[in-house]
Amino acid sequence: MGLTKTENFTGRQNQLAAFAKALGHPARIAIVEYLLAHNSCICGDLVDELPLSQSTVSQHLKELKQVGILRGDIEGVSVCYCIDEQGWTQAREMLTGLLATPIGNAECRPSTSCC
């Protein structure tokens, strides 16, 4: 996010944006839903579940892991991925907080351009 001047925003805003960006692809939503339902899996399981190549699934897993939503543990030649409970809780709370924020108290008037 070099050109967006992230240093001009709060840590909370930057973290929330990172979570939203990581969840901003349907394949990543499918991965999270699968892992929430199955608790853990091996990357190959995800390739069988998604209409994507191994390398594409790996890239999506990397993005989710980088932001802290997933955790990956090496088991032999495979990596077992699961939801990182702490990261998932933080993402859920931050996104819920934003989405639960009521719209301001200003009344919508027919003469304003937003209505």
N, C-alpha and C positions, 0 to 999 in steps of 0.2 A: 504494500500500500504506500509506496514511496511518494507518489504524486498527490495523494490525498491528505498529506500533512497530518498523519495520525497523532503527532505530538500535540496538536491543538485540541485534542479530545481527551476526555477522562479515560482512565484505565477501564472503568466499567463499560463505557461506550465502545472502546476498542475490543474488549472481551466479548461483549454482546454481539458486535459485528462479526467477530471471528466465528462464534457459534452459528450465527445465522448464515454466514457464507458456507460453512462446512455442511450445514443441513440444506443448503440451497440447490441440491440436485436430486432428482427422483431416485437415482441409484443409491445414493447415500441414505435416503429415507428408507428404502427397501432393506439396506444392510442393517440399519439400526433396528427396524421392525423385526427382522429375522433374529438378530442377536438378543433382543428383548424377549422374544418368544422361546428361544432355545438356550439362553444363558451363555453358551460358548460354542465355538465351532472351529473347524480348520478352514483355511482359505478356500480349499477345493470344494467344500460344501457350498460356499457362496457362489462359486463359479457354476455349480450345477443348478442353483436357484435363480440366478440372474441371466438375462440374455446378453451377457457381456464376456469379453475375453478375460483370461487370467490377468494379463497386464493391466487392463482397465480396472478390474476389481481391485487389484493391488494398489493402484493409484488412489482410488476412492477410500480404501482402508487407511492409506497413509495420511490422507487429508483429515479423516475423522480421528485418527490417533494423534496427529500433530496438535489438534486443538484440545485434546484431552477427553474426548467423548468415548474413545475406545482405548483398550489396553491390549497389547499383544505379547504373548509369552512364547518363547522358542521351545518346541518339543521335538527333539530329533531334527529332522529335516523340514519340519512344518512349523508354521506359526499359528498358535491358537489365539483367536481374538475373542474378546468379550467386552461388554459395556464396563467402562470405568465408573464405578458407582459415584465417586466424589465428583468427577467431571460431569457426569450425566445430571446429577442433582443440581450442580451449579448452573448448567445450561438450562435445565427445566425451570429453575427458580428465576433466572434472569429473563428468559423469554416470557414466562408467565407474568412476571412483574410488568414488563413492557406492554403485553397484550391486555392486561387487566387495568392499565392506566386509563381513566375516563378522559374523554375529550373535554377540552376546556369549557368553562361556563358561559362563554359568549353565545348569545342567541344568534341563530341564523336568520338573517333578514333578507327578504326578496331582493333588495337593492344591492346586496354584496355579490361579488363574482363567484364565491365559493359554493353557492347554493344552486 
